[in-house]
Amino acid sequence: MMNENKRQKGRPKDPLKEQAILQAARRLFLEKGLNVTTAEIARIAGVAKATLYANFADKETLIEAVLRQESDLTISDKEFSQRHNLPLQEVLTAFGSRFVRFINQKELTGWDRLIASAAIRHPDLPGRFYAAGPGRAQQMLETIVAEAIEAGFLRECNAREAADHLAGLWLGMTSLEIKLGARKSLTETEIQHRVVLALDVFMKAYSPEPH
């Protein structure tokens, strides 16, 4: 069961051990799915099981933490907090570049497989996993868009829909082709071209109406 061996947190967390656990868990979840045991994760991380449980109460919490770390590949909390110091175009370009690099990973197929297998046994988990990973990144993008609307940099509209449109422009069918192995991953030049072109289309569509 996913929540077996749930333990109470004990001694204070060691950041290095916590990171080792996350790295080991990421590797094993992608390789073996949900059947991997916490004992195996602890062994690969080079820590005791007690240390793993001191950092993560159960396997669900550990998966959510791994997915949250994955979403940091799109934008970290630190970068998100500094968004007000930069022009909107620069913020969205940086976000888009990391977003497209993230979806450019063929490992996304592994995450899809992991979440699909979780849904069979635990129907509530995919929603939690989405919120911890891609949903968190999308919420950050929606916040950036909403603030830009409030500041008058974008026209009045539904921020959630606008953020979804921008993410869709960045994703396109290309992401599915890459995930299925129908085409090679994008080069850095192709990523930047895609980000700039999509943002140009978005800004033209959502620029404030002329008075």
Secondary structure, 3 states (H helix, E strand, C coil): CCCCCCCCCCCCCCHHHHHHHHHHHHHHHHHHHHHCCHHHHHHHHCCCHHHHHHHCCCHHHHHHHHHHHHHCCCCCHHHHHCHHHCCHHHHHHHHHHHHHHHHCCCCHHHHHHHHHHHHHHCCCHHHHHHHHCHHHHHHHHHHHHHHHHHCCCCCCCCHHHHHHHHHHHHHCCHHHHHHHCCCCCCCHHHHHHHHHHHHHHHHHHHCCCCC
